Amino acid sequence: MRNVLAIARRILVQFAHDRRTLALLFVAPIVVLWLLTVLLGQAEYQPRIAAVDLPSNFETCLLETDATVTVTNMDEAERMLRANEVDAVLHYTGDAGGKLMLWAEGSDSTKTAASMRVVNEAFANMQSGSSAKMDVELTYLHGNSEWKKFDFYGPVFIGIFLFVFVFITSGMSLVNERSAGTMARFLATPVKPTQILGGYTLGFGALALVHSSVIVLIALTLIGFPCEGSIALVVLIAVSLALASVTLGLLVSGLASSAFQVIQLMLLFVVPQILLCGLFDLSYAPGWLQTISACLPLTYGVDALRAIMLRGAGLAQVGLDLAIVWGFIVAFFVLASIGFRKKRAAR
């Protein structure tokens, strides 16, 4: 029993002297739990609907629902739908007998269902509380009635899996090199820090190309995620995300003194990106949370993947997102190089 207590005491003393590990042990879970509390505490989604030529009594009832309704003309409504500024366009044909048409953006089945819900609610209110439903013809700008909720999250899962697994691989690899003494030998040679990191980035980049291609191929063929756009462009975005993860992993590994700390730092540098990249709808999240989301590379990668796979966007439409992801790659690489230079100077 004395030996058991001695070993336990040794472990506790080690943790007491490792302030970084001790801080991460408490700070990282608290941050993640706090983010989950904010995200899961949001109100129910309120659909955005553009109303065109509706009967006045029905339009009044629609305005009384929890939807955000914009009364406009057909040309402006179509522009808003294509720009993803509304979830659906609701208009009345005015033909003999008349017909109510709901033109849904379609990429998110949850938002389409929410739009249908408020339309039925408005009709029920117009009928003095009757449970009858109006016959609404539903058409789609993107996708079709067979698309499910899981299809909308397919691009998110692709981006998350690539980002997480590449981060762990690159971060762990550099820490292991340092633990084995390989990095010390590198730093003792005339090889520049940028060359060391460049070699690691190039090597992991080649691996990421193969990894991304396989993941995308499996997601589209075996799992059956929809892809309305170019598969080559999907792979380009996926590889870019993987490179952003590689350079972030190299940066974080410079802050960690052990593989255990890489996992802890992952909770601070990667898990918030998973929560804020599009896995949860941030439409009604606090403004500061949306600002944080806009400062994360995974957000732009997921937005680009969704635009290509669900809406058939081309390079012109996702070019800004792609440029921002590459901006993060350069920034992470530069910061990692500065960290390497400091370690070299310390030696």
C-alpha positions in Angstrom: 0.0 0.0 0.0 2.9 2.3 0.8 4.2 1.9 -2.8 0.8 2.6 -4.3 0.5 5.8 -2.3 4.1 6.8 -3.3 3.3 6.4 -7.0 0.1 8.4 -6.6 1.9 11.2 -4.7 4.5 11.3 -7.5 1.8 11.7 -10.2 0.1 14.5 -8.2 3.4 16.3 -7.7 4.1 16.2 -11.4 0.8 17.7 -12.2 1.3 20.4 -9.5 4.5 21.5 -11.2 3.1 21.4 -14.7 1.0 24.5 -14.5 0.1 24.5 -18.2 -1.4 21.0 -18.1 -3.2 21.9 -14.8 -4.7 25.0 -16.3 -5.8 23.3 -19.5 -7.3 20.4 -17.5 -9.9 22.8 -16.0 -10.1 25.7 -18.5 -10.7 23.7 -21.7 -13.8 21.7 -20.5 -15.3 24.8 -18.9 -15.0 26.7 -22.2 -16.5 23.8 -24.2 -19.4 23.3 -21.8 -20.1 27.1 -21.7 -20.3 27.2 -25.6 -22.7 24.2 -25.6 -24.9 25.9 -23.0 -25.1 29.0 -25.2 -25.7 27.1 -28.4 -28.3 24.7 -27.0 -30.1 27.5 -25.2 -31.2 29.2 -28.5 -34.8 29.8 -29.3 -36.6 27.7 -31.9 -35.7 28.7 -35.5 -38.0 31.3 -37.1 -38.2 30.9 -40.9 -37.6 33.8 -43.2 -40.3 34.1 -45.9 -40.8 36.4 -48.8 -44.5 37.0 -49.4 -45.7 37.9 -52.9 -49.2 38.9 -54.0 -50.9 37.1 -51.1 -54.6 37.7 -50.2 -54.7 40.5 -47.6 -56.4 38.4 -44.9 -53.9 35.5 -45.3 -51.0 37.9 -45.4 -52.2 39.4 -42.1 -52.3 36.0 -40.5 -48.9 35.1 -41.9 -47.4 38.3 -40.3 -48.8 37.2 -36.9 -46.8 34.0 -36.9 -43.2 33.7 -35.6 -41.8 33.9 -39.1 -39.8 36.8 -40.4 -41.9 37.9 -43.4 -40.8 40.3 -46.1 -43.6 41.6 -48.4 -42.1 42.2 -51.8 -42.4 41.6 -55.6 -41.5 38.4 -57.4 -38.2 39.6 -58.9 -36.9 40.8 -55.5 -38.2 37.6 -53.8 -36.3 35.4 -56.3 -33.1 37.4 -55.8 -33.4 37.0 -52.0 -34.0 33.3 -52.3 -31.0 32.8 -54.6 -28.8 34.9 -52.2 -30.0 32.7 -49.3 -31.5 35.8 -47.6 -34.9 34.0 -47.2 -35.8 30.3 -46.7 -38.8 30.3 -49.0 -40.9 32.5 -51.3 -44.7 32.2 -50.8 -46.9 33.6 -53.5 -50.5 33.4 -54.7 -50.9 32.7 -58.5 -54.2 34.6 -58.8 -55.3 32.1 -61.5 -58.9 30.8 -61.7 -59.4 29.2 -58.3 -56.0 30.5 -57.2 -53.1 28.4 -55.9 -50.6 29.0 -53.1 -47.1 28.2 -54.1 -44.1 27.8 -51.7 -40.8 28.0 -53.4 -38.2 26.7 -50.9 -34.5 27.3 -51.0 -34.3 23.6 -50.3 -30.8 22.9 -49.1 -31.9 22.6 -45.4 -35.0 20.4 -45.0 -35.4 21.7 -41.4 -35.9 25.3 -42.7 -38.3 24.0 -45.4 -40.3 22.2 -42.8 -40.4 25.3 -40.6 -41.7 27.4 -43.5 -44.4 24.9 -44.2 -45.3 24.9 -40.5 -45.9 28.7 -40.4 -47.9 28.6 -43.7 -50.2 26.0 -42.2 -50.4 28.0 -39.0 -51.4 31.1 -40.8 -54.1 29.3 -42.8 -55.5 27.7 -39.6 -55.6 31.2 -38.0 -57.4 32.6 -41.1 -60.0 29.8 -40.7 -60.8 31.0 -37.1 -58.7 28.3 -35.4 -59.7 25.4 -37.8 -57.2 22.6 -38.1 -57.7 22.5 -41.9 -54.6 22.9 -44.0 -54.3 24.8 -47.2 -53.3 22.9 -50.3 -49.8 24.3 -50.9 -47.7 23.3 -53.9 -44.1 23.0 -52.8 -41.1 23.4 -55.2 -37.4 23.6 -54.6 -34.6 25.9 -55.8 -32.0 23.4 -54.6 -32.5 19.7 -53.9 -35.8 17.9 -53.7 -38.2 16.3 -51.3 -35.9 13.3 -50.9 -33.2 15.3 -49.2 -33.1 14.7 -45.5 -31.6 16.6 -42.6 -28.5 14.4 -42.7 -27.8 15.6 -46.2 -27.6 19.2 -45.1 -24.9 18.2 -42.5 -22.9 16.0 -44.8 -20.5 18.8 -45.9 -20.1 19.8 -42.2 -19.1 16.2 -41.3 -16.6 16.0 -44.1 -15.0 19.3 -43.1 -14.9 18.3 -39.4 -13.5 14.8 -39.9 -10.7 16.1 -42.1 -9.8 19.0 -39.8 -9.8 16.9 -36.6 -7.9 13.9 -37.8 -5.3 15.9 -39.7 -4.8 18.2 -36.7 -4.2 15.2 -34.3 -1.8 13.6 -36.8 0.3 16.7 -37.5 0.3 17.9 -33.9 1.3 14.5 -32.4 4.0 13.9 -35.1 5.9 17.1 -34.3 5.7 16.5 -30.5 7.0 13.0 -31.0 9.9 14.3 -33.1 10.8 16.7 -30.3 10.5 13.9 -27.7 12.7 11.6 -29.7 15.4 14.3 -30.1 15.0 14.6 -33.9 13.9 18.2 -33.6 16.8 19.2 -31.4 19.1 17.8 -34.1 17.2 19.7 -36.8 17.6 23.0 -34.8 21.3 22.4 -34.4 21.8 22.4 -38.1 21.8 25.3 -40.6 18.3 24.3 -41.7 15.9 27.2 -41.2 12.7 26.9 -39.2 10.7 27.8 -42.3 12.3 24.9 -44.2 11.5 22.5 -41.4 7.9 23.6 -41.2 7.7 23.7 -45.0 8.9 20.1 -45.3 6.3 19.0 -42.7 3.5 21.0 -44.4 4.4 19.6 -47.8 4.6 16.0 -46.5 1.3 16.3 -44.6 -0.2 18.2 -47.6 0.5 15.2 -49.9 -1.0 12.9 -47.3 -4.0 15.3 -47.0 -4.6 15.2 -50.7 -4.9 11.4 -50.7 -6.9 11.4 -47.4 -9.3 14.1 -48.7 -9.9 12.4 -52.0 -10.7 9.1 -50.3 -13.1 10.7 -47.8 -14.9 12.7 -50.4 -15.2 9.7 -52.7 -16.6 7.5 -49.9 -19.0 10.3 -48.7 -20.5 10.7 -52.2 -20.6 7.1 -53.3 -21.0 4.8 -50.3 -22.8 7.2 -47.9 -24.7 9.0 -50.6 -24.2 12.7 -49.8 -25.6 14.9 -52.6 -23.2 16.9 -54.7 -24.7 19.4 -57.1 -21.4 21.0 -58.0 -17.9 20.0 -59.1 -16.3 17.1 -57.2 -12.8 18.5 -58.1 -13.8 21.7 -56.4 -15.0 19.8 -53.3 -11.6 18.1 -53.1 -9.8 21.4 -53.5 -11.7 22.9 -50.5 -11.2 19.7 -48.5 -7.4 19.7 -49.2 -7.3 23.4 -48.3 -9.1 22.7 -45.0 -6.6 19.9 -44.3 -3.7 22.2 -44.9 -5.2 24.7 -42.5 -5.4 22.0 -40.0 -1.8 20.9 -40.6 -0.4 24.4 -40.1 -2.6 24.9 -37.0 -1.4 21.5 -35.7 2.2 22.6 -36.2 1.5 25.9 -34.4 -0.2 24.2 -31.4 2.5 21.5 -31.2 5.0 24.3 -30.6 3.0 25.3 -27.5 2.7 21.8 -26.2 5.5 19.9 -24.3 3.8 16.5 -24.6 1.3 14.5 -26.6 -1.1 14.9 -23.7 -1.0 18.6 -24.0 -1.8 18.5 -27.7 -5.1 16.7 -26.9 -5.8 19.3 -24.2 -5.0 22.2 -26.6 -7.3 20.6 -29.1 -10.2 21.3 -26.8 -9.4 25.0 -27.0 -8.3 25.3 -30.7 -10.4 22.7 -32.5 -13.6 21.9 -30.5 -14.9 25.5 -30.6 -14.5 25.4 -34.4 -16.5 22.2 -34.5 -19.3 23.8 -32.5 -19.3 27.1 -34.4 -18.6 26.1 -38.0 -22.2 25.2 -38.9 -23.1 22.2 -36.9 -25.5 24.5 -35.0 -27.6 27.2 -36.5 -26.2 30.5 -35.2 -29.0 32.7 -36.7 -30.2 33.6 -33.2 -26.9 33.2 -31.3 -25.5 36.3 -29.6 -23.6 38.6 -31.9 -20.2 38.0 -30.2 -20.6 34.3 -30.9 -21.3 34.9 -34.6 -18.2 37.1 -34.6 -16.0 34.3 -33.2 -17.5 31.9 -35.8 -16.4 34.4 -38.5 -12.8 34.2 -37.2 -12.4 30.5 -37.6 -11.1 28.7 -40.7 -13.4 25.7 -40.5 -16.4 28.0 -40.8 -15.3 29.2 -44.3 -14.4 25.7 -45.4 -17.8 24.3 -44.4 -19.6 27.2 -46.0 -17.8 26.6 -49.2 -18.5 22.8 -49.1 -22.2 23.4 -48.5 -22.4 25.9 -51.3 -20.8 23.5 -53.8 -22.4 20.3 -52.7 -25.9 21.6 -51.9 -26.3 24.6 -54.2 -24.0 23.8 -57.1 -21.8 26.8 -56.6 -18.7 27.3 -58.7 -15.3 28.7 -58.0 -16.5 32.3 -58.5 -19.1 31.8 -55.7 -16.7 30.2 -53.2 -13.6 32.0 -54.2 -13.7 34.4 -51.1 -14.1 31.5 -48.7 -11.2 29.6 -50.3 -9.0 32.7 -50.2 -9.8 33.2 -46.5 -8.9 29.6 -45.7 -5.6 30.1 -47.4 -5.1 33.3 -45.5 -5.4 31.2 -42.3 -2.9 28.7 -43.7 -0.3 31.5 -44.3 -1.0 33.1 -40.9 -0.6 29.7 -39.0 2.6 28.9 -40.9 4.1 32.3 -40.1 3.2 32.1 -36.4 4.6 28.5 -36.2 7.8 29.7 -37.8 8.2 32.5 -35.2 7.7 29.9 -32.4 10.4 27.7 -33.9 12.8 30.6 -34.2 12.2 31.4 -30.5 12.9 27.8 -29.5 16.1 27.9 -31.6 17.2 31.1 -30.0 16.6 29.7 -26.6 19.0 26.9 -27.4 
